Amino acid sequence: MRFDPIVTSLLDTDLYKFNMDQVIFHKHTDLCGEYYFRCRNKDVVFTKEMFDEINEQIDHLCSLTFTKDELNYLRSIRFIKNDYVEFLRLWRPIRDYVETGLSNDGELTIVVRGPLFSAMQFEIHLLEIVNEVYFRTKYDYDKLLESAKERLDAKITAFKEGKYNFTFAEFGCRRRLSREWEDVVVRRFARETKNCIGTSNVYLAKKHNLTPIGTYAHEFVQMYQGIDSIPLSFTNHYAMEDWYDEYRGDNGTALTDTITTDLFLCDFNRSMVNNFNGVRHDSGDPYEWGDKIINHYKKYGVDPKTKLLLFSDSLDFDRAQALFDHFKDQAKVSFGIGTFCSNDTEEEPLNIVIKLQTVNDRPVAKLSDAPGKAMCRDEEYLNYLKNSVAYRLERERRFGHLS
């Protein structure tokens, strides 16, 4: 291993991985899935040196287990249940679930296959590994770090001088410059500003005594597409029902755009509006989305000022401040900000993802509110899903359930 280990703790991941996994552990252990890696940047080449290092780092990842101290920390999170923690005492990442490849022209492939309760845990760790190996190998890391420090200093100064006055959580572990740098970023934002309310990174939340933040991701709604008995256009309904049954109104920020926000709102009925403390934006025009959500709350007689709008789509601080100024008098507003915090250097960051693509041998897809973010390996299925969504939306409009 040319580098030091990149992942040194299984807590070094987003909180929502544990949140989703707990629901799967209690309700859907029969589901198996496939996750595929994709780099959205053009002309990115992975070398044989990078590939070998990535594989060595994955080998190291799969040697880790949860420590007693880490398990006790998870147990201290009020909505993480003891039986799930005891399961994690036995769990470890299994190397056979991860297949890697490198084409002659430098395209990296990664596929994770296995039971969802196990396969889903690889995503963040693998992205952390790929991103750090790439930047340490391709560039002068010390030079990148110097530019990152200069930009972080300027951001903290801007908060101290009042240029920015919104609150946010750091969401940057999946595309961070390095493990050490994300640690610095979280520590400094938390100690030197009053604006950082927590981090999605469970390890850093534990280390710095911060609030771990997160609920669920697109994959949680996607997985219901692989259950035969559930109609495709009703997957949000079943996902939110299971989530409420598991958490009983605790840990409740719903993600709206997996199969479009318009369809989500068909299932975000009075009960769910009351059961969830807010919603998260991750694609499409954020101002249109915010207005749509606020009007939806008003339709049910709910004061939007009692509900959270959480924005998390490719944000920087200027965009976040503009959104805060626009919505602050209409609702609670906060932000999850990732790469702009953890990998803002003189070089362009990678836009890398690992997405769920099949469940129980059936294709699944994310549509989102922005066509460019749709991801599916089966074009025929993707069109079928789009048609299913469109058909239900038309029926809802025809019978007066949608304005």
C-alpha positions as CSV (number, residue, x, y, z in Angstrom):
1,M,0.0,0.0,0.0
2,R,1.7,3.2,-1.2
3,F,-0.5,5.5,0.9
4,D,-1.6,5.2,4.5
5,P,-5.0,3.6,5.0
6,I,-7.7,5.9,3.7
7,V,-10.6,4.4,5.7
8,T,-9.6,3.6,9.2
9,S,-13.0,3.3,10.8
10,L,-16.4,1.9,9.6
11,L,-18.0,5.0,11.2
12,D,-16.3,7.1,8.5
13,T,-19.4,7.2,6.4
14,D,-22.7,9.2,6.1
15,L,-25.2,8.7,8.9
16,Y,-28.0,7.9,6.5
17,K,-26.3,4.6,5.6
18,F,-27.0,3.4,9.1
19,N,-30.5,4.9,9.1
20,M,-31.4,3.1,5.8
21,D,-29.6,-0.1,6.8
22,Q,-31.6,-0.3,10.0
23,V,-34.9,-0.3,8.1
24,I,-33.6,-2.9,5.7
25,F,-32.3,-5.0,8.6
26,H,-35.8,-5.0,10.2
27,K,-38.0,-5.2,7.1
28,H,-36.2,-6.2,3.9
29,T,-33.3,-8.7,4.5
30,D,-34.5,-10.6,1.4
31,L,-33.4,-7.8,-1.0
32,C,-30.2,-8.1,-2.9
33,G,-28.8,-5.4,-5.1
34,E,-26.1,-4.2,-7.5
35,Y,-24.3,-0.8,-7.3
36,Y,-22.3,0.7,-10.1
37,F,-19.6,3.3,-10.1
38,R,-19.7,6.2,-12.5
39,C,-17.5,9.2,-13.0
40,R,-19.5,12.1,-14.6
41,N,-16.4,14.2,-15.5
42,K,-15.2,14.1,-19.0
43,D,-11.7,12.9,-20.0
44,V,-10.8,11.5,-16.5
45,V,-8.2,8.7,-16.8
46,F,-7.4,6.3,-14.0
47,T,-3.9,4.8,-14.3
48,K,-2.8,1.3,-13.4
49,E,-1.0,2.8,-10.4
50,M,-4.3,4.3,-9.2
51,F,-6.2,1.1,-9.8
52,D,-3.7,-1.0,-7.9
53,E,-3.8,1.4,-4.9
54,I,-7.6,1.5,-5.0
55,N,-7.7,-2.3,-4.7
56,E,-5.2,-2.4,-1.9
57,Q,-7.3,0.2,0.0
58,I,-10.5,-1.9,-0.6
59,D,-8.6,-4.9,0.8
60,H,-7.8,-2.8,3.9
61,L,-11.4,-1.6,4.2
62,C,-12.6,-5.2,4.3
63,S,-10.2,-6.0,7.2
64,L,-12.1,-3.5,9.5
65,T,-14.7,-4.3,12.1
66,F,-16.6,-2.0,14.5
67,T,-14.9,-1.4,17.8
68,K,-16.7,-1.6,21.1
69,D,-16.4,2.2,21.5
70,E,-17.9,2.8,18.0
71,L,-20.8,0.5,18.7
72,N,-21.5,2.3,21.9
73,Y,-21.5,5.6,20.1
74,L,-24.1,4.3,17.5
75,R,-26.1,3.0,20.4
76,S,-26.1,6.5,21.9
77,I,-27.9,7.9,18.8
78,R,-31.5,7.9,20.0
79,F,-33.1,6.3,17.0
80,I,-30.5,3.6,16.4
81,K,-31.8,0.4,18.0
82,N,-29.9,-2.0,20.1
83,D,-30.7,-5.1,18.0
84,Y,-29.3,-3.4,14.9
85,V,-26.1,-2.4,16.8
86,E,-25.7,-6.0,17.8
87,F,-26.0,-7.0,14.2
88,L,-23.2,-4.5,13.3
89,R,-21.1,-6.2,16.0
90,L,-21.1,-9.2,13.8
91,W,-21.0,-7.4,10.4
92,R,-17.9,-6.7,8.3
93,P,-17.4,-5.6,4.7
94,I,-17.0,-8.7,2.5
95,R,-14.3,-8.3,-0.3
96,D,-16.0,-10.8,-2.6
97,Y,-18.9,-8.4,-3.0
98,V,-16.7,-5.8,-4.8
99,E,-15.5,-6.2,-8.3
100,T,-13.2,-3.7,-9.9
101,G,-11.9,-3.2,-13.4
102,L,-9.8,-0.9,-15.6
103,S,-10.2,-0.5,-19.3
104,N,-7.3,0.1,-21.7
105,D,-8.3,3.8,-22.0
106,G,-8.4,4.4,-18.2
107,E,-12.1,3.9,-17.4
108,L,-12.5,2.6,-13.8
109,T,-15.4,0.2,-13.2
110,I,-16.6,-0.8,-9.7
111,V,-19.6,-3.1,-9.1
112,V,-20.9,-4.1,-5.7
113,R,-23.2,-7.1,-5.5
114,G,-24.8,-8.6,-2.4
115,P,-27.6,-8.4,0.1
116,L,-28.7,-4.8,0.4
117,F,-28.1,-4.7,4.1
118,S,-24.4,-5.3,3.4
119,A,-23.8,-4.0,-0.2
120,M,-25.2,-0.6,0.6
121,Q,-22.5,0.1,3.2
122,F,-19.7,0.1,0.6
123,E,-20.8,3.2,-1.3
124,I,-19.3,6.0,0.8
125,H,-16.1,4.1,1.7
126,L,-15.4,3.3,-2.0
127,L,-16.0,6.9,-3.1
128,E,-13.7,8.1,-0.3
129,I,-11.0,5.7,-1.5
130,V,-11.3,6.5,-5.2
131,N,-11.3,10.2,-4.7
132,E,-8.3,10.4,-2.4
133,V,-6.2,8.0,-4.5
134,Y,-7.0,10.0,-7.6
135,F,-6.0,13.4,-6.2
136,R,-2.9,12.2,-4.3
137,T,-1.7,10.4,-7.4
138,K,-2.5,12.8,-10.2
139,Y,-1.5,16.1,-8.5
140,D,1.0,17.6,-6.1
141,Y,-1.1,16.9,-2.9
142,D,0.8,19.5,-0.8
143,K,0.0,22.2,-3.4
144,L,-3.7,21.2,-3.5
145,L,-3.7,21.3,0.3
146,E,-2.3,24.8,0.3
147,S,-5.0,26.1,-2.0
148,A,-7.6,24.3,0.1
149,K,-6.4,26.0,3.3
150,E,-6.4,29.4,1.6
151,R,-10.0,28.9,0.5
152,L,-11.1,27.6,3.9
153,D,-9.6,30.6,5.6
154,A,-11.5,32.9,3.3
155,K,-14.8,31.0,4.0
156,I,-14.4,31.2,7.8
157,T,-13.5,34.9,7.6
158,A,-16.7,35.5,5.5
159,F,-18.8,33.9,8.2
160,K,-17.1,35.9,11.0
161,E,-17.6,39.1,9.1
162,G,-21.3,38.5,8.5
163,K,-21.3,37.9,4.8
164,Y,-23.0,34.5,5.4
165,N,-25.5,34.0,8.2
166,F,-27.2,30.7,7.3
167,T,-26.7,27.3,9.1
168,F,-25.4,24.2,7.4
169,A,-24.2,20.7,7.9
170,E,-21.0,19.4,6.3
171,F,-21.9,16.7,3.8
172,G,-18.5,16.2,2.2
173,C,-17.0,12.8,3.0
174,R,-17.8,11.0,-0.3
175,R,-15.8,13.5,-2.5
176,R,-13.3,14.9,0.0
177,L,-9.7,15.7,-0.8
178,S,-8.6,13.4,2.0
179,R,-9.6,11.9,5.3
180,E,-7.2,14.3,7.1
181,W,-8.5,17.4,5.3
182,E,-12.2,16.7,6.0
183,D,-11.2,16.4,9.6
184,V,-9.7,19.8,9.5
185,V,-12.6,21.3,7.7
186,V,-15.2,20.0,10.1
187,R,-13.2,21.0,13.2
188,R,-12.6,24.5,12.0
189,F,-16.1,25.2,10.8
190,A,-17.5,23.9,14.1
191,R,-15.1,25.7,16.4
192,E,-14.5,29.0,14.5
193,T,-18.1,29.7,13.3
194,K,-21.5,29.5,14.8
195,N,-23.0,28.3,11.5
196,C,-22.0,24.6,11.2
197,I,-24.6,22.6,13.0
198,G,-23.2,19.2,12.4
199,T,-21.8,16.7,9.8
200,S,-23.1,13.7,8.0
201,N,-19.8,11.9,8.8
202,V,-20.5,9.8,11.8
203,Y,-16.8,9.3,12.7
204,L,-16.2,13.1,12.7
205,A,-19.4,13.8,14.6
206,K,-18.2,11.4,17.3
207,K,-14.6,12.8,17.3
208,H,-15.7,16.5,17.5
209,N,-18.8,16.0,19.6
210,L,-21.1,17.2,16.9
211,T,-24.6,16.2,15.8
212,P,-24.5,13.5,13.1
213,I,-27.0,14.5,10.4
214,G,-28.9,12.6,7.7
215,T,-32.0,10.6,7.0
216,Y,-32.3,8.7,3.7
217,A,-31.0,8.7,0.2
218,H,-32.4,7.9,-3.3
219,E,-31.4,4.3,-3.0
220,F,-33.9,3.8,-0.2
221,V,-36.9,4.7,-2.4
222,Q,-35.3,3.0,-5.4
223,M,-35.1,-0.3,-3.6
224,Y,-38.9,-0.5,-3.5
225,Q,-38.9,-0.7,-7.3
226,G,-37.4,-4.2,-6.9
227,I,-40.3,-5.5,-4.8
228,D,-42.8,-7.3,-7.0
229,S,-45.9,-6.4,-5.0
230,I,-45.4,-2.6,-5.1
231,P,-46.5,-0.6,-8.1
232,L,-43.7,1.5,-9.4
233,S,-45.4,4.9,-9.0
234,F,-46.2,4.2,-5.4
235,T,-42.7,3.5,-4.1
236,N,-42.5,6.8,-2.3
237,H,-45.7,5.8,-0.4
238,Y,-44.2,2.5,0.8
239,A,-40.8,3.9,1.6
240,M,-42.3,6.6,3.8
241,E,-44.7,4.2,5.5
242,D,-41.8,1.9,6.4
243,W,-39.7,4.9,7.5
244,Y,-42.4,6.1,9.8
245,D,-43.1,2.6,11.1
246,E,-39.4,2.4,12.0
247,Y,-38.8,5.8,13.4
248,R,-42.3,7.0,14.5
249,G,-41.7,10.6,13.5
250,D,-38.2,10.8,14.7
251,N,-35.4,11.2,12.2
252,G,-37.8,12.6,9.6
253,T,-36.6,14.6,6.6
254,A,-38.0,13.2,3.4
255,L,-36.1,13.2,0.1
256,T,-38.5,14.3,-2.7
257,D,-36.9,13.8,-6.1
258,T,-36.2,10.1,-6.5
259,I,-39.0,9.7,-9.0
260,T,-39.8,13.4,-9.3
261,T,-41.1,15.8,-6.6
262,D,-44.5,16.1,-8.4
263,L,-45.1,12.4,-7.8
264,F,-43.7,12.5,-4.3
265,L,-46.3,15.1,-3.4
266,C,-49.0,12.7,-4.4
267,D,-48.0,10.5,-1.5
268,F,-46.9,13.3,0.9
269,N,-50.4,13.4,2.3
270,R,-51.7,15.0,5.5
271,S,-50.4,12.1,7.6
272,M,-46.9,12.2,6.1
273,V,-46.8,16.0,6.2
274,N,-47.3,15.7,10.0
275,N,-45.0,12.7,10.4
276,F,-41.9,14.3,8.7
277,N,-40.3,17.5,10.1
278,G,-39.2,18.6,6.6
279,V,-38.0,17.7,3.1
280,R,-34.7,17.7,1.2
281,H,-34.0,19.2,-2.2
282,D,-31.4,17.5,-4.4
283,S,-32.2,18.4,-8.0
284,G,-34.0,20.8,-10.2
285,D,-34.6,24.5,-9.7
286,P,-34.4,25.1,-5.9
287,Y,-36.7,28.2,-5.9
288,E,-39.4,26.5,-7.9
289,W,-39.1,23.5,-5.6
290,G,-39.3,25.6,-2.4
291,D,-42.4,27.4,-3.6
292,K,-44.0,24.1,-4.5
293,I,-43.3,22.6,-1.1
294,I,-44.5,25.7,0.8
295,N,-47.8,25.6,-1.2
296,H,-48.2,22.0,-0.5
297,Y,-47.9,22.6,3.3
298,K,-50.4,25.4,3.0
299,K,-52.8,23.1,1.2
300,Y,-53.0,21.0,4.3
301,G,-53.3,23.9,6.7
302,V,-49.7,23.5,8.0
303,D,-47.6,26.5,8.7
304,P,-44.5,26.2,6.6
305,K,-42.5,28.0,9.2
306,T,-42.8,24.9,11.4
307,K,-41.2,22.8,8.7
308,L,-37.6,22.4,7.3
309,L,-36.5,23.0,3.8
310,L,-33.1,21.4,3.5
311,F,-31.1,22.2,0.3
312,S,-28.3,19.9,-0.7
313,D,-27.8,20.1,-4.5
314,S,-24.2,21.1,-5.5
315,L,-24.2,24.2,-3.3
316,D,-21.6,26.8,-2.5
317,F,-22.0,29.5,0.1
318,D,-23.2,32.2,-2.2
319,R,-26.0,30.0,-3.6
320,A,-26.9,28.9,-0.1
321,Q,-27.1,32.5,1.2
322,A,-29.3,33.5,-1.7
323,L,-31.7,30.6,-1.0
324,F,-31.7,31.4,2.7
325,D,-32.5,35.1,2.1
326,H,-35.3,34.1,-0.2
327,F,-37.0,31.5,2.0
328,K,-36.0,32.4,5.6
329,D,-39.3,34.2,6.4
330,Q,-41.4,31.4,4.9
331,A,-39.9,28.2,6.4
332,K,-37.1,26.8,8.4
333,V,-34.1,26.7,6.1
334,S,-30.8,24.8,6.3
335,F,-28.2,23.3,4.0
336,G,-26.1,20.2,3.4
337,I,-22.9,21.3,1.7
338,G,-20.4,18.7,0.5
339,T,-17.7,19.1,-2.0
340,F,-17.5,22.9,-1.7
341,C,-16.4,22.3,1.9
342,S,-14.3,19.2,1.7
343,N,-12.6,19.4,-1.8
344,D,-12.4,23.0,-2.8
345,T,-8.9,23.4,-4.4
346,E,-7.3,24.9,-7.5
347,E,-8.3,21.7,-9.4
348,E,-11.8,20.7,-10.5
349,P,-13.3,18.1,-8.2
350,L,-14.4,14.7,-9.4
351,N,-18.2,14.2,-9.8
352,I,-18.2,10.5,-8.9
353,V,-21.2,8.4,-7.8
354,I,-22.0,4.8,-6.9
355,K,-25.7,4.1,-7.6
356,L,-28.1,1.3,-6.9
357,Q,-29.0,-0.2,-10.3
358,T,-30.8,-3.6,-9.6
359,V,-32.8,-5.1,-6.8
360,N,-33.5,-8.8,-6.8
361,D,-32.4,-8.9,-10.5
362,R,-34.9,-6.2,-11.4
363,P,-33.6,-2.8,-12.8
364,V,-34.2,0.3,-10.6
365,A,-33.7,3.9,-11.4
366,K,-33.6,7.5,-10.1
367,L,-35.4,10.0,-12.2
368,S,-34.8,13.2,-10.2
369,D,-36.1,16.7,-11.1
370,A,-33.1,17.2,-13.5
371,P,-32.8,14.9,-16.5
372,G,-29.0,14.9,-16.4
373,K,-29.1,13.2,-13.0
374,A,-31.1,10.2,-14.1
375,M,-29.1,7.0,-13.9
376,C,-30.2,3.6,-15.2
377,R,-28.4,0.8,-17.0
378,D,-31.6,-0.4,-18.7
379,E,-33.1,2.2,-21.1
380,E,-36.2,0.2,-21.6
381,Y,-36.9,0.1,-17.9
382,L,-36.1,3.8,-17.5
383,N,-38.8,4.6,-20.1
384,Y,-41.2,2.3,-18.5
385,L,-40.7,4.0,-15.1
386,K,-41.1,7.4,-16.7
387,N,-44.4,6.3,-18.3
388,S,-45.6,4.9,-15.0
389,V,-44.9,8.1,-13.3
390,A,-46.6,10.2,-16.0
391,Y,-49.6,7.9,-16.0
392,R,-50.2,8.3,-12.3
393,L,-49.6,12.0,-12.4
394,E,-52.2,12.4,-15.2
395,R,-54.7,10.3,-13.2
396,E,-54.1,12.4,-10.1
397,R,-54.7,15.6,-12.1
398,R,-57.8,14.2,-13.9
399,F,-59.5,13.3,-10.6
400,G,-58.6,16.5,-8.9
401,H,-55.9,15.3,-6.5
402,L,-53.3,17.6,-8.0
403,S,-53.7,21.4,-8.5
